[in-house]
């Protein structure tokens, strides 16, 4: 069951908002006039943060599935 089938709750909305913010941030960095190394460092940080978030989302999903 996906969150759409079960209805969207506040956590889903927060998660979507966070991911949307990361996407907007990436779009802005692509427009940035900073030097390439600065952009690469920033993108590396963003990717690392997304990976950490994904790990948390997977754990939460697993916990929810166990409860059912």
KENU-748096 format. One record per atom (N, C-alpha, C): residue number from 0; atom name; x, y, z. Coordinates in nm, 2 decimals, always signed. Each point is the difference from the previous one (the first is absolute). Layout:
residues N
<r><k>NUM</k><a>CA</a><x>X</x><y>Y</y><z>Z</z></r>
...
***
This chain:
residues 68
<r><k>0</k><a>N</a><x>+0.08</x><y>-0.12</y><z>+0.00</z></r>
<r><k>0</k><a>CA</a><x>-0.08</x><y>+0.12</y><z>+0.00</z></r>
<r><k>0</k><a>C</a><x>+0.09</x><y>+0.12</y><z>+0.00</z></r>
<r><k>1</k><a>N</a><x>-0.03</x><y>+0.10</y><z>-0.09</z></r>
<r><k>1</k><a>CA</a><x>+0.08</x><y>+0.12</y><z>+0.00</z></r>
<r><k>1</k><a>C</a><x>-0.07</x><y>+0.11</y><z>+0.08</z></r>
<r><k>2</k><a>N</a><x>+0.07</x><y>+0.11</y><z>+0.03</z></r>
<r><k>2</k><a>CA</a><x>-0.07</x><y>+0.10</y><z>+0.08</z></r>
<r><k>2</k><a>C</a><x>-0.12</x><y>+0.06</y><z>-0.07</z></r>
<r><k>3</k><a>N</a><x>+0.00</x><y>-0.01</y><z>-0.14</z></r>
<r><k>3</k><a>CA</a><x>-0.12</x><y>+0.05</y><z>-0.07</z></r>
<r><k>3</k><a>C</a><x>-0.12</x><y>-0.08</y><z>+0.02</z></r>
<r><k>4</k><a>N</a><x>+0.02</x><y>-0.14</y><z>+0.01</z></r>
<r><k>4</k><a>CA</a><x>-0.11</x><y>-0.09</y><z>+0.02</z></r>
<r><k>4</k><a>C</a><x>-0.05</x><y>+0.02</y><z>+0.15</z></r>
<r><k>5</k><a>N</a><x>+0.09</x><y>+0.02</y><z>+0.09</z></r>
<r><k>5</k><a>CA</a><x>-0.04</x><y>+0.02</y><z>+0.14</z></r>
<r><k>5</k><a>C</a><x>-0.04</x><y>+0.14</y><z>+0.04</z></r>
<r><k>6</k><a>N</a><x>+0.02</x><y>+0.09</y><z>-0.09</z></r>
<r><k>6</k><a>CA</a><x>-0.03</x><y>+0.14</y><z>+0.03</z></r>
<r><k>6</k><a>C</a><x>+0.13</x><y>+0.07</y><z>+0.04</z></r>
<r><k>7</k><a>N</a><x>+0.02</x><y>+0.12</y><z>-0.03</z></r>
<r><k>7</k><a>CA</a><x>+0.12</x><y>+0.08</y><z>+0.03</z></r>
<r><k>7</k><a>C</a><x>-0.02</x><y>+0.06</y><z>+0.14</z></r>
<r><k>8</k><a>N</a><x>+0.10</x><y>-0.03</y><z>+0.08</z></r>
<r><k>8</k><a>CA</a><x>+0.00</x><y>+0.06</y><z>+0.14</z></r>
<r><k>8</k><a>C</a><x>+0.10</x><y>+0.11</y><z>+0.01</z></r>
<r><k>9</k><a>N</a><x>+0.02</x><y>+0.06</y><z>+0.12</z></r>
<r><k>9</k><a>CA</a><x>+0.09</x><y>+0.11</y><z>+0.02</z></r>
<r><k>9</k><a>C</a><x>+0.14</x><y>-0.04</y><z>-0.03</z></r>
<r><k>10</k><a>N</a><x>+0.04</x><y>-0.12</y><z>+0.04</z></r>
<r><k>10</k><a>CA</a><x>+0.14</x><y>-0.04</y><z>-0.03</z></r>
<r><k>10</k><a>C</a><x>+0.03</x><y>-0.01</y><z>-0.14</z></r>
<r><k>11</k><a>N</a><x>-0.10</x><y>-0.05</y><z>-0.08</z></r>
<r><k>11</k><a>CA</a><x>+0.02</x><y>-0.01</y><z>-0.15</z></r>
<r><k>11</k><a>C</a><x>+0.02</x><y>+0.14</y><z>-0.06</z></r>
<r><k>12</k><a>N</a><x>-0.08</x><y>+0.10</y><z>+0.05</z></r>
<r><k>12</k><a>CA</a><x>+0.01</x><y>+0.13</y><z>-0.05</z></r>
<r><k>12</k><a>C</a><x>+0.13</x><y>+0.07</y><z>+0.03</z></r>
<r><k>13</k><a>N</a><x>+0.05</x><y>-0.03</y><z>+0.13</z></r>
<r><k>13</k><a>CA</a><x>+0.13</x><y>+0.06</y><z>+0.04</z></r>
<r><k>13</k><a>C</a><x>+0.11</x><y>-0.07</y><z>-0.09</z></r>
<r><k>14</k><a>N</a><x>-0.01</x><y>-0.13</y><z>-0.02</z></r>
<r><k>14</k><a>CA</a><x>+0.10</x><y>-0.07</y><z>-0.08</z></r>
<r><k>14</k><a>C</a><x>+0.01</x><y>+0.06</y><z>-0.14</z></r>
<r><k>15</k><a>N</a><x>-0.12</x><y>+0.01</y><z>-0.06</z></r>
<r><k>15</k><a>CA</a><x>+0.00</x><y>+0.06</y><z>-0.14</z></r>
<r><k>15</k><a>C</a><x>+0.05</x><y>+0.14</y><z>+0.00</z></r>
<r><k>16</k><a>N</a><x>-0.03</x><y>+0.08</y><z>+0.10</z></r>
<r><k>16</k><a>CA</a><x>+0.05</x><y>+0.14</y><z>+0.01</z></r>
<r><k>16</k><a>C</a><x>+0.15</x><y>+0.00</y><z>+0.01</z></r>
<r><k>17</k><a>N</a><x>+0.06</x><y>-0.09</y><z>+0.08</z></r>
<r><k>17</k><a>CA</a><x>+0.14</x><y>+0.00</y><z>+0.01</z></r>
<r><k>17</k><a>C</a><x>+0.07</x><y>-0.04</y><z>-0.13</z></r>
<r><k>18</k><a>N</a><x>-0.05</x><y>-0.11</y><z>-0.06</z></r>
<r><k>18</k><a>CA</a><x>+0.06</x><y>-0.04</y><z>-0.13</z></r>
<r><k>18</k><a>C</a><x>-0.02</x><y>+0.11</y><z>-0.10</z></r>
<r><k>19</k><a>N</a><x>-0.11</x><y>+0.07</y><z>-0.01</z></r>
<r><k>19</k><a>CA</a><x>-0.02</x><y>+0.10</y><z>-0.09</z></r>
<r><k>19</k><a>C</a><x>+0.10</x><y>+0.12</y><z>+0.02</z></r>
<r><k>20</k><a>N</a><x>+0.03</x><y>+0.03</y><z>+0.13</z></r>
<r><k>20</k><a>CA</a><x>+0.10</x><y>+0.10</y><z>+0.03</z></r>
<r><k>20</k><a>C</a><x>+0.13</x><y>-0.04</y><z>-0.05</z></r>
<r><k>21</k><a>N</a><x>+0.04</x><y>-0.13</y><z>+0.01</z></r>
<r><k>21</k><a>CA</a><x>+0.13</x><y>-0.04</y><z>-0.05</z></r>
<r><k>21</k><a>C</a><x>+0.01</x><y>+0.02</y><z>-0.15</z></r>
<r><k>22</k><a>N</a><x>-0.11</x><y>-0.04</y><z>-0.07</z></r>
<r><k>22</k><a>CA</a><x>-0.01</x><y>+0.02</y><z>-0.14</z></r>
<r><k>22</k><a>C</a><x>+0.02</x><y>+0.14</y><z>-0.04</z></r>
<r><k>23</k><a>N</a><x>-0.07</x><y>+0.09</y><z>+0.06</z></r>
<r><k>23</k><a>CA</a><x>+0.01</x><y>+0.14</y><z>-0.03</z></r>
<r><k>23</k><a>C</a><x>+0.14</x><y>+0.05</y><z>+0.03</z></r>
<r><k>24</k><a>N</a><x>+0.06</x><y>-0.04</y><z>+0.11</z></r>
<r><k>24</k><a>CA</a><x>+0.14</x><y>+0.03</y><z>+0.03</z></r>
<r><k>24</k><a>C</a><x>+0.09</x><y>-0.04</y><z>-0.11</z></r>
<r><k>25</k><a>N</a><x>-0.01</x><y>-0.12</y><z>-0.05</z></r>
<r><k>25</k><a>CA</a><x>+0.08</x><y>-0.05</y><z>-0.11</z></r>
<r><k>25</k><a>C</a><x>-0.02</x><y>+0.09</y><z>-0.12</z></r>
<r><k>26</k><a>N</a><x>-0.12</x><y>+0.03</y><z>-0.03</z></r>
<r><k>26</k><a>CA</a><x>-0.02</x><y>+0.09</y><z>-0.12</z></r>
<r><k>26</k><a>C</a><x>+0.07</x><y>+0.13</y><z>+0.01</z></r>
<r><k>27</k><a>N</a><x>-0.01</x><y>+0.06</y><z>+0.12</z></r>
<r><k>27</k><a>CA</a><x>+0.07</x><y>+0.13</y><z>+0.03</z></r>
<r><k>27</k><a>C</a><x>+0.15</x><y>-0.01</y><z>-0.02</z></r>
<r><k>28</k><a>N</a><x>+0.06</x><y>-0.12</y><z>+0.05</z></r>
<r><k>28</k><a>CA</a><x>+0.14</x><y>-0.02</y><z>-0.01</z></r>
<r><k>28</k><a>C</a><x>+0.04</x><y>-0.01</y><z>-0.14</z></r>
<r><k>29</k><a>N</a><x>-0.08</x><y>-0.05</y><z>-0.09</z></r>
<r><k>29</k><a>CA</a><x>+0.03</x><y>-0.01</y><z>-0.14</z></r>
<r><k>29</k><a>C</a><x>+0.01</x><y>+0.13</y><z>-0.07</z></r>
<r><k>30</k><a>N</a><x>-0.07</x><y>+0.10</y><z>+0.06</z></r>
<r><k>30</k><a>CA</a><x>+0.00</x><y>+0.14</y><z>-0.05</z></r>
<r><k>30</k><a>C</a><x>+0.11</x><y>+0.08</y><z>+0.06</z></r>
<r><k>31</k><a>N</a><x>+0.06</x><y>-0.05</y><z>+0.11</z></r>
<r><k>31</k><a>CA</a><x>+0.10</x><y>+0.08</y><z>+0.08</z></r>
<r><k>31</k><a>C</a><x>+0.12</x><y>+0.03</y><z>-0.09</z></r>
<r><k>32</k><a>N</a><x>+0.07</x><y>+0.11</y><z>+0.04</z></r>
<r><k>32</k><a>CA</a><x>+0.12</x><y>+0.04</y><z>-0.07</z></r>
<r><k>32</k><a>C</a><x>+0.12</x><y>-0.03</y><z>+0.08</z></r>
<r><k>33</k><a>N</a><x>-0.01</x><y>-0.07</y><z>+0.11</z></r>
<r><k>33</k><a>CA</a><x>+0.11</x><y>-0.04</y><z>+0.08</z></r>
<r><k>33</k><a>C</a><x>+0.10</x><y>-0.09</y><z>-0.08</z></r>
<r><k>34</k><a>N</a><x>+0.12</x><y>-0.01</y><z>+0.05</z></r>
<r><k>34</k><a>CA</a><x>+0.09</x><y>-0.08</y><z>-0.08</z></r>
<r><k>34</k><a>C</a><x>-0.04</x><y>-0.15</y><z>+0.01</z></r>
<r><k>35</k><a>N</a><x>+0.05</x><y>-0.07</y><z>-0.09</z></r>
<r><k>35</k><a>CA</a><x>-0.04</x><y>-0.14</y><z>-0.01</z></r>
<r><k>35</k><a>C</a><x>+0.02</x><y>-0.09</y><z>+0.12</z></r>
<r><k>36</k><a>N</a><x>+0.12</x><y>+0.02</y><z>+0.07</z></r>
<r><k>36</k><a>CA</a><x>+0.03</x><y>-0.08</y><z>+0.12</z></r>
<r><k>36</k><a>C</a><x>-0.10</x><y>+0.03</y><z>+0.11</z></r>
<r><k>37</k><a>N</a><x>-0.04</x><y>+0.13</y><z>+0.02</z></r>
<r><k>37</k><a>CA</a><x>-0.10</x><y>+0.03</y><z>+0.10</z></r>
<r><k>37</k><a>C</a><x>-0.13</x><y>-0.06</y><z>-0.03</z></r>
<r><k>38</k><a>N</a><x>-0.04</x><y>-0.01</y><z>-0.12</z></r>
<r><k>38</k><a>CA</a><x>-0.13</x><y>-0.06</y><z>-0.04</z></r>
<r><k>38</k><a>C</a><x>+0.01</x><y>-0.15</y><z>+0.02</z></r>
<r><k>39</k><a>N</a><x>+0.11</x><y>-0.06</y><z>-0.03</z></r>
<r><k>39</k><a>CA</a><x>+0.02</x><y>-0.14</y><z>+0.02</z></r>
<r><k>39</k><a>C</a><x>-0.01</x><y>-0.04</y><z>+0.14</z></r>
<r><k>40</k><a>N</a><x>+0.07</x><y>+0.08</y><z>+0.09</z></r>
<r><k>40</k><a>CA</a><x>+0.00</x><y>-0.02</y><z>+0.14</z></r>
<r><k>40</k><a>C</a><x>-0.14</x><y>+0.01</y><z>+0.06</z></r>
<r><k>41</k><a>N</a><x>-0.08</x><y>+0.10</y><z>-0.05</z></r>
<r><k>41</k><a>CA</a><x>-0.13</x><y>+0.02</y><z>+0.05</z></r>
<r><k>41</k><a>C</a><x>-0.09</x><y>-0.11</y><z>-0.05</z></r>
<r><k>42</k><a>N</a><x>+0.01</x><y>-0.05</y><z>-0.12</z></r>
<r><k>42</k><a>CA</a><x>-0.08</x><y>-0.11</y><z>-0.05</z></r>
<r><k>42</k><a>C</a><x>+0.04</x><y>-0.13</y><z>+0.07</z></r>
<r><k>43</k><a>N</a><x>+0.12</x><y>-0.02</y><z>+0.04</z></r>
<r><k>43</k><a>CA</a><x>+0.04</x><y>-0.12</y><z>+0.07</z></r>
<r><k>43</k><a>C</a><x>-0.07</x><y>+0.00</y><z>+0.14</z></r>
<r><k>44</k><a>N</a><x>+0.00</x><y>+0.12</y><z>+0.06</z></r>
<r><k>44</k><a>CA</a><x>-0.07</x><y>+0.01</y><z>+0.13</z></r>
<r><k>44</k><a>C</a><x>-0.15</x><y>-0.03</y><z>-0.01</z></r>
<r><k>45</k><a>N</a><x>-0.06</x><y>+0.06</y><z>-0.10</z></r>
<r><k>45</k><a>CA</a><x>-0.14</x><y>-0.03</y><z>-0.03</z></r>
<r><k>45</k><a>C</a><x>-0.03</x><y>-0.15</y><z>-0.02</z></r>
<r><k>46</k><a>N</a><x>+0.08</x><y>-0.06</y><z>-0.08</z></r>
<r><k>46</k><a>CA</a><x>-0.01</x><y>-0.14</y><z>-0.03</z></r>
<r><k>46</k><a>C</a><x>+0.01</x><y>-0.09</y><z>+0.13</z></r>
<r><k>47</k><a>N</a><x>+0.10</x><y>+0.04</y><z>+0.08</z></r>
<r><k>47</k><a>CA</a><x>+0.02</x><y>-0.07</y><z>+0.13</z></r>
<r><k>47</k><a>C</a><x>-0.12</x><y>+0.02</y><z>+0.09</z></r>
<r><k>48</k><a>N</a><x>-0.06</x><y>+0.12</y><z>+0.00</z></r>
<r><k>48</k><a>CA</a><x>-0.11</x><y>+0.02</y><z>+0.09</z></r>
<r><k>48</k><a>C</a><x>-0.12</x><y>-0.08</y><z>-0.05</z></r>
<r><k>49</k><a>N</a><x>-0.02</x><y>-0.01</y><z>-0.14</z></r>
<r><k>49</k><a>CA</a><x>-0.11</x><y>-0.08</y><z>-0.05</z></r>
<r><k>49</k><a>C</a><x>+0.02</x><y>-0.14</y><z>+0.03</z></r>
<r><k>50</k><a>N</a><x>+0.12</x><y>-0.05</y><z>-0.01</z></r>
<r><k>50</k><a>CA</a><x>+0.02</x><y>-0.14</y><z>+0.03</z></r>
<r><k>50</k><a>C</a><x>-0.03</x><y>-0.03</y><z>+0.15</z></r>
<r><k>51</k><a>N</a><x>+0.03</x><y>+0.09</y><z>+0.09</z></r>
<r><k>51</k><a>CA</a><x>-0.03</x><y>-0.02</y><z>+0.14</z></r>
<r><k>51</k><a>C</a><x>-0.15</x><y>+0.00</y><z>+0.02</z></r>
<r><k>52</k><a>N</a><x>-0.07</x><y>+0.09</y><z>-0.07</z></r>
<r><k>52</k><a>CA</a><x>-0.14</x><y>+0.01</y><z>+0.01</z></r>
<r><k>52</k><a>C</a><x>-0.07</x><y>-0.12</y><z>-0.05</z></r>
<r><k>53</k><a>N</a><x>+0.05</x><y>-0.06</y><z>-0.11</z></r>
<r><k>53</k><a>CA</a><x>-0.05</x><y>-0.12</y><z>-0.06</z></r>
<r><k>53</k><a>C</a><x>+0.01</x><y>-0.11</y><z>+0.10</z></r>
<r><k>54</k><a>N</a><x>+0.11</x><y>-0.01</y><z>+0.07</z></r>
<r><k>54</k><a>CA</a><x>+0.02</x><y>-0.11</y><z>+0.10</z></r>
<r><k>54</k><a>C</a><x>-0.11</x><y>+0.01</y><z>+0.11</z></r>
<r><k>55</k><a>N</a><x>-0.02</x><y>+0.12</y><z>+0.04</z></r>
<r><k>55</k><a>CA</a><x>-0.11</x><y>+0.03</y><z>+0.10</z></r>
<r><k>55</k><a>C</a><x>-0.13</x><y>-0.04</y><z>-0.05</z></r>
<r><k>56</k><a>N</a><x>-0.03</x><y>+0.04</y><z>-0.12</z></r>
<r><k>56</k><a>CA</a><x>-0.14</x><y>-0.03</y><z>-0.06</z></r>
<r><k>56</k><a>C</a><x>-0.01</x><y>-0.15</y><z>-0.01</z></r>
<r><k>57</k><a>N</a><x>+0.10</x><y>-0.07</y><z>-0.04</z></r>
<r><k>57</k><a>CA</a><x>-0.01</x><y>-0.15</y><z>-0.01</z></r>
<r><k>57</k><a>C</a><x>-0.02</x><y>-0.07</y><z>+0.13</z></r>
<r><k>58</k><a>N</a><x>+0.07</x><y>+0.05</y><z>+0.11</z></r>
<r><k>58</k><a>CA</a><x>-0.02</x><y>-0.05</y><z>+0.13</z></r>
<r><k>58</k><a>C</a><x>-0.15</x><y>+0.02</y><z>+0.05</z></r>
<r><k>59</k><a>N</a><x>-0.05</x><y>+0.12</y><z>-0.02</z></r>
<r><k>59</k><a>CA</a><x>-0.13</x><y>+0.03</y><z>+0.04</z></r>
<r><k>59</k><a>C</a><x>-0.10</x><y>-0.08</y><z>-0.08</z></r>
<r><k>60</k><a>N</a><x>+0.02</x><y>-0.02</y><z>-0.13</z></r>
<r><k>60</k><a>CA</a><x>-0.09</x><y>-0.08</y><z>-0.08</z></r>
<r><k>60</k><a>C</a><x>+0.00</x><y>-0.15</y><z>+0.06</z></r>
<r><k>61</k><a>N</a><x>+0.12</x><y>-0.05</y><z>+0.03</z></r>
<r><k>61</k><a>CA</a><x>+0.01</x><y>-0.13</y><z>+0.05</z></r>
<r><k>61</k><a>C</a><x>-0.08</x><y>-0.02</y><z>+0.13</z></r>
<r><k>62</k><a>N</a><x>+0.02</x><y>+0.11</y><z>+0.09</z></r>
<r><k>62</k><a>CA</a><x>-0.08</x><y>-0.01</y><z>+0.13</z></r>
<r><k>62</k><a>C</a><x>-0.15</x><y>+0.01</y><z>-0.02</z></r>
<r><k>63</k><a>N</a><x>-0.04</x><y>+0.07</y><z>-0.10</z></r>
<r><k>63</k><a>CA</a><x>-0.15</x><y>+0.01</y><z>-0.03</z></r>
<r><k>63</k><a>C</a><x>-0.05</x><y>-0.13</y><z>-0.05</z></r>
<r><k>64</k><a>N</a><x>+0.08</x><y>-0.07</y><z>-0.09</z></r>
<r><k>64</k><a>CA</a><x>-0.04</x><y>-0.13</y><z>-0.05</z></r>
<r><k>64</k><a>C</a><x>-0.01</x><y>-0.10</y><z>+0.11</z></r>
<r><k>65</k><a>N</a><x>+0.10</x><y>+0.00</y><z>+0.09</z></r>
<r><k>65</k><a>CA</a><x>+0.00</x><y>-0.09</y><z>+0.11</z></r>
<r><k>65</k><a>C</a><x>-0.13</x><y>+0.01</y><z>+0.09</z></r>
<r><k>66</k><a>N</a><x>-0.05</x><y>+0.12</y><z>+0.02</z></r>
<r><k>66</k><a>CA</a><x>-0.11</x><y>+0.03</y><z>+0.08</z></r>
<r><k>66</k><a>C</a><x>-0.13</x><y>-0.07</y><z>-0.06</z></r>
<r><k>67</k><a>N</a><x>+0.00</x><y>+0.00</y><z>-0.13</z></r>
<r><k>67</k><a>CA</a><x>-0.12</x><y>-0.05</y><z>-0.07</z></r>
<r><k>67</k><a>C</a><x>-0.01</x><y>-0.14</y><z>+0.02</z></r>
***
